[in-house]
Amino acid sequence: MRKNKPVILENVLVEDYAAEGKSLAKVDGKVVFIENTVPGDVVDVFLFKNKKDWAEGWPMHFKEYAPQRVEPFCVHFGTCGGCQWQMLPYERQLFYKQKQVADNLRRIGKIPLPEIMPIIGCEQTTHYRNKLEYTFATKKFIPDAEFKIMKAQGVDIDAAIMQQVGGFHAKGVFDKVVEIDTCHLQSEPTNLIRKSVAAFVQQLGLPFYDIKQHKGWLRNMQVRIAATGEIMVNIILGYEKEKERKELLDHLLKTFPAITTLLYTINPKFNDSLNDLEPITYFGKGFITDKLEDFQFKISPKSFFQTNTKQAERLYQVTRDFAELDGNQTVYDLYCGTGSIGIFVSGQAKKIIGVEVIEDAIKDAKENATLNNIAHASFFCGDVTKICDDAFFEMHGKPDVIIIDPPRAGMHEKLVSKLLEMAAPLIVYVSCNPATQARDLALLGEKYTVEKIQPVDMFPHTHHIENVVQLKLKN
């Protein structure tokens, strides 16, 4: 069979941003989505998908760079894939994020909207993450440009790739890791800890994990740094090797006395998920305490907590303002996780009812309520569509306000139907995906009007955006 000839479009002017960080151009009436470019770039584009009305492609050559581009501050930009927008000034990042919210709500939602408030940006655009997870592997990712140079110089490519490295998975490559020198997303000592772990394990003569062969000892490492100054490190190992494990952990405690909790987890599985594994405390309490305003939150190794602590405060302040609480309302916090939003708004509410399907998260939520001396908050494990029935309302009261913060996929249609049935006077919808939020708002439009919209940037230098919407029941 003849293969289709590769299609290359020349001198394409990138016109705008589209979803998921891709840029957009129009060529002879066809919409072309392009990776790794910014509006204003002129590029030759290789199409890897080519449909009748649209196509997707990679930039092969840059003919002109957009005048708005700036020099990325990280040497790993474009390789690790973690900060896709470093080549844009932060003000332009905010401009396109605001536009993304507006475009999604109007194009997908197709419902009447108020004026969208100006996006709330971050004061701190580096070292803003409280959690990072590093991967250790036996294969080093080499970018295409570097690969071509090495090949031309006669370098042994296999030897260059087969190295023990620590860093982040390369985008779209499951078995190779980008070796990171300095990541600017989290404060020190995060990079120093990662390098120290890698060096010490190599000194011990033990192998890093090979995901293809499912062999090796050192797999992953999580580092959490709280606003309180506490540091938690969890080392994930492929199998138990007690003597060497103790040597590694003692080395970390001696080298980094700032570590307040040190754990290890044995993961013999084929995947990296820790949900069904039990981290073991080697030193410290086994958890750290983080803060949002004056509220304290116990963070265990498997706890979910907003990864940008300072901006989470702003997000939750907007949520609390939109809830319009005066001390008399019963608030239902759906997808409540570890209870952070419900606890944050509890001072202005008569009662908080949290519902979440993950049992460990409910356990954390109850502990967090106790930690903050909040007696009027109750948390329940289960599916909202099944739990919230007439008997539940009779016991706990019908909601005056519903706060909902679903995952990126948005709400299941059954839950939307449930919300319409519950008919709370006010809903605050917090979303990390304006596209699925817009779809859900269109369905809720049967009984609700959108009154306020506030985008909040949680992740500078990425295309991700949070958006808070206030809905009120129609008269």
N, C-alpha and C positions, 0 to 999 in steps of 0.2 A: 504493500500500500504506500502511496506517496504521502509524505508528511506535508502538512500545510507550511507554506513559506512564512518565516517569521515576519511580523509586521512592525516596521519602525516608522514612527511619525517624527518628522524633522521640524525644528524651530517652532515648537509649541509654546505659546504663552500661557503660563499658569495664572488663572484668573481669580480663584477663590478657594476657601477651605470647605471641605465636605465633612462627613461624619468620620469618627474614629481616627482623626488626625490626617486623613488623606486630603490632598489638594484636588482641584477640579479645573479642567479646561474644556473648551468646546472646539471640535474640529469637524468642519463640514456638517454641522448639525448634531454630531454625536458627542455625548458627554463622556469625557475620559477622566477617570480617577487615577491620580498619580501619587505614589509613595515618595516620601523623603524630599519634598519640595515645598516652597512657600509661594504665595501669590506674588507675581512680579518676576519670577524666574522664567527664563527661556531655555527649553530643554529639547533634546531628542529623546523620544520615549519608545521603549520596547514594550509591546503589548503582550501580556501573558494571558489575558482574557479579552476576547473580541466578539461582542454580540452585535445585533443589528443596531440597537439604539444607544448602547453604552460599551465601554471598555475599561480595563484596568491595566496599568503599566508601571514600569520602573524607569527612572531617568538614566539614560545611557551616557549622555554628555550634557554638560551645562554650557550653553552658549552665552548666556548672561545671567548674572546673579541679581536678585531683587535688591534694590537700594536699601530696603528696610532690614536686611540681614545684619546680624552682629556675630562676633567671634564667639563660638561656644567656649565655656569656661572649663569643660571637662575633656581630658585627652581621650576618653572612651566614647565620646559622643558619636553617634552613628553606627557604633559597633554593638554595644550592649543593649541598645533599644529601650533603655529605661527612661530617658528624658528626651522625647522626640522633638521638643520645641525650643531647645537651647539656642538655636540660631535666630530666634525672634526676640526682640525686646519684650520685657514683661508686659508693658502697656499694650502691645499688639496682641500678645497671648490673651489678655483679658478681653480685648475687643472681639477676637474671634470666638472666644467662649461665650460671650454675651450673645453674639450673633447665632451661635449654635443653638442656644436655648430658644431664641426667638424663632428661628427657622423651623425647629422641630415642633414647637407648640402650635405654630400657625399651619404648617404643611400637613402634619399628622393629626393634630388635635381638631382643627377645623371648628373651633368653638369661639364665642366672643371672649376676648382677653382684655384686661386692663393694661396700662402702660407697664412695661417691665422695668423694675428698679435697677439702677446701675449695679453691676457686679461688685461684690465685696472681695477685694484682692488680699493677698497675704503680705504682711509687713516683712516677714522673713521668707526668702525664696530659696535658700539653701539650708541644709541641716535641720529640716523641718519634720522629718519622720521620726517617730518614737520606736519604730520596729523595722528591722531589715532581716532578710533571710538569705544567707549565702550558701552556695553549692560548691562542693569539692568534687573534682572529676579527674579522669585519666586522659582526657583529650582536650587540647587547647583549640579554641576557635580562632581561625586566621581570616581576617577580612579579605575580600577579593583582590583589592589593590595590592595589599601586602603579599598575598599568595602569588600574584603574577610576577612581582619583583623577585621573590624567592626562587620561583621556578626558572626565571631568566638567568639568575645567578648560579643555578645548579645546586641549590640547597636541597638537602634530603628532607622532602616534605613530610614523609611519615614520621621521621625523628622529631621534626618541629611540632607536629600535632600531638604525638604521644608523650605528653608531659603531665605531671601532677599539678593541677591548677586550682585556685580558689577564686570565686567571683560570682557572676550571674550567668544563667543560661542565655546563649545567643538567641535572638529572636527567630522563631521558626525552626530551631535546631535543638533536638531533644538530648543529644548525646555529647555535645561540646559546650564548654564553658569559656566565657570571656574572662581572662585573667585581669583582675582589677587591681590597680595600684591605689588610687584614692577615689572613693565614692563620696560625693558632696551632699548626699541626701540625709545623712545622719551624723551627729557630732562624734568627735573622738571620745573614747578610745576605740570606736568600732573597727576602723581599718587596721589599727595596731593589733587588736585582738585577733582578727582574721589572719593576718600575716603571721602572728606568733603561733597560732594553732597549726597552720600549714607547715611552717618551718619545723616545729617540734615533732609533728607526726612523721615528717620525712626523716628527721634525725633518729626517730625510733625505728625507722626502716619498715614502717607499715604502709599498706597501699591505700590510696584514695579510691572512692567508689567508681566502678565502671557500670553504667546503667544498662549497657547492651549485654554485657556478660553476667550482670547481677552478681558481681564480686567486688570485694574491697571493704575497708574498715571505716574510714572517715567519709561521711555522707553530706551532712548539712550543719549549719549553725544559725541559730536565731539570736539576735541581740536586741533587747528592749532597753531604752533609756527613758526614764520617767521625768516629768517636770519637777518631781521631788528630789531628783538627783540619783535615785536608786537605779542600779543597772542589773539586769537579769540576762544570763547567757545560758542557752540550752545547746549542748553538743549532741548531734544525732549520729550514731554509729551503726554500722551494718550488723555487728555481732559483738558479743561480750568478750573482752580480753582484759581481765580484771587488773593485772599488774600494770600494763601499759595505760589503761584508762585512768587509773589513779595517778600515775606519773603525769599524764597530760593535764588532768584537772588540778593537781597540786601545783604544777608549773603555772597555770593560769592564775590561780589565787595568789601565788607569790609575785608574779610579774604585774598583775593588775589588782591591787588591793581595793580599788574602787568598786569591784564587783560585789554586789550585796547578796545576790542569789545565783548559785551555779547549779545547773541540772544536767543530766544526760538522759538520752532516750535510745533504747536499742530498737532499731527498725530493720527486721529481716525481710520486709515485704518488697514487692516489685515497684511500689509507688511511694511517693514522699509524704503522703498525707499522715498527719499525726493524730487525727480524730479518734482512731481506735487503739492508740498506743498510750502508755502511761509514763510520762516523764518522771524521773527519779531525782529527788533533791539530794545533792552532794554537800552543799554548803548554803546556809541562810534559811529563810522562811519558806522557800518554795514559790514565792510570789513577790511582786513589788506593788507599791501603792502609787497611783497617779492621781492628778487633781484636775478638775474642771471647775473654775471659780473656787468656792470653798468646799465643794463636794469631793470626797475621796472615793477612789475606785480600786478594788483589789484586782490585780492583773495576774492571772496564772499563765503558764506557757501556752495553753490552748484557748485562752480567752480572746473574744473579739473586742477590740477597742479602736476607736477612730485613730488612724495612724498619724494625723497631724493634730497634736493636742491643742496648740494655741488657736488654730482655725476651727477646731471642733467647738470651742467655746463660742465663737462667733456664729457658727451654724446653729447651735442649740439656743443661743440668745434670740436669733431670728425666729426659730421654731416657737419659743416661749412667747415672744411678742405676738406672733400670728395666732396663737391659741386664745388670746384675749381673756386670760383667767383673772378672776377676782376673789378666789377663795371658796367659791360655792359650787364649782363644777366637778363632776366625775369624769376623769380623763382615762380613756382606753389607749394604751400604748401597744400597738400591734407590730409584729416583728420586733419585739422589744429587746432582743439580744440579752446583754448583761444588765439591762435596765437603765442605761446611762441617760437616755432622753427623759424617761418618766421621772427618774430621781432629780434630774436637772430642773424640771418644771414643778416639782412637788411642793415647793414653798408657796405657790399661788393656787394650789388645787385642793379641793376637799378630799378627793380620793384618787389614787392611781391604780389602775388595773392593767397589768402587763401580760401579754400572751406571746408565746414563742414555741416553736416546735423542737428546738434543741434543748435537751434535758440539762446538759452541763451549763448552758447559758442561763437557764432559769435558776440553777443552784447559785451561780455567781450573782445574779440579780438580787436574790434574797439576801445573800451575804452583804452586798453593797448597800441595800436598804438598811440593814442592821448597823453597818459601819457608819452610816450617816444619821442614825437615830430617827429614821423615817418609819413611823408606825402605821401610817395610813396608805401604804403601798403594798399590794398583793400581786404575786406573779404566778402564772399558770402555764404548764407545759401542754402543748397540743395544737391541733389545727384550728385556726380561728373559725373556719366555716362550720366546724363541728362543735366547738366549745361554746360559742356565743349563741345559745338558744334561749328560749323563754325562761327556763329554770335558772339559767346563769344570770340573766338580767334581773330576775326576781330576787336572787340572793345578793347580787353586787350593785344593782342599779343600772339603768340604761345610760349610755354615754352621752354627756353633754358635748364633749370634744373627743375626736379620734385623731391620734397622731399615728401616721403610718410611714415606715421607712423600709421598703422592701429591697430585695437584692436587685442586681442589674436587669434581670429578666422582667421586673415589674410584678404586678399582681395577677394572680390567676383569675380568670373570669368568674369563677365561683365566689372568690373573695369580693370582687367588685359588686356582684349581685348581693352579697351579704351586707356590704356597706350601704347599698341602696335600701335594703330591707331594714337595717338598723336606723337609718335616717337621723343620724346625729345632727344637731344644728350647725356644727362647724367641724371641718376636717382640715388638718395640716398634713400635706403630703411632701415628705422629704425624699428626694430621689438622687441617685448617682448616675442616672441615665435618662436625660430629657426625652429621648425618643420613645422609650416604653412608658414614661410618665405621660407623655402627650396622648398615647393610645388609651391609657387608663382614664385620663381626664375626659376624653371624648365619650367614654362609656358612662362616667359619673355625671356627665352633662345632662343626663335624663332628669336628675333631681337637683343638681348643684350648679352654682355659678362660680367662676374663678374671680376672686376679689383682689388678691395680691400675688405677685411673683417676685422672688428674690434669688438670683443666682449667687453662689458662693464658691470661690476657688479654693479647693483644698490641696491641690497638687500642682504647684508651679512647674513649668517646663514639660508638662504632659497635656494631652488633649482632654483629660478627664475633668468633669465639672459636676458640682452638686447644685440642686435647684430646689427651693422651698416654695410651695404653692398653698395659699389659703383658699378654701372653698366654703361657701355657705349655702345652706338649704334654701331652695327657692320658696317663696311665699305661696 
